[in-house]
Amino acid sequence: MICHQDEDTARRMYAKRGYVPDGSGVWYKDRRCVQYETVCTVDDDLILHLSKALRG
């Protein structure tokens, strides 16, 4: 995957803080991407949802 340097920095930052992908896959324009079917552009509409366990 080709990505911007700032995106790589952000990924490392979130991982260090305990965030992990939520398991729902990658989304583009509010629709789940389906492998070999979905055509998408790497832009602000491409999303990977993250989650983090809360203390409590």
SVG drawing of the C-alpha trace seen along z (x, -y; Angstrom):
<svg xmlns="http://www.w3.org/2000/svg" viewBox="-23 -14 30 24">
<polyline fill="none" stroke="black" stroke-width="0.4" points="0.0,0.0 1.4,-3.4 0.6,-6.0 1.6,-9.5 4.3,-9.8 1.9,-11.6 -0.6,-8.7 2.2,-6.2 3.1,-8.4 -0.6,-8.5 -0.9,-4.7 2.1,-4.3 0.7,-6.8 -2.7,-5.1 -1.1,-1.7 1.1,-2.9 -2.1,-4.2 -3.8,-0.8 -6.1,-1.4 -6.8,1.6 -8.9,2.1 -12.5,2.9 -12.9,5.9 -15.5,4.3 -13.0,3.9 -12.3,0.8 -15.1,-1.5 -15.4,-3.9 -18.1,-6.6 -20.1,-4.9 -20.0,-1.4 -17.9,1.6 -15.3,2.4 -15.6,5.9 -12.4,7.5 -12.1,7.6 -15.5,5.8 -15.1,2.3 -13.3,-0.4 -12.1,-3.1 -9.7,-6.0 -7.3,-6.6 -8.7,-9.9 -10.6,-11.4 -13.6,-9.1 -11.5,-5.9 -11.9,-4.8 -10.6,-2.1 -12.5,-2.2 -10.4,-1.7 -11.4,-0.8 -9.8,-0.8 -10.7,1.0 -11.5,-1.4 -10.4,-1.0 -13.1,-0.7"/>
</svg>
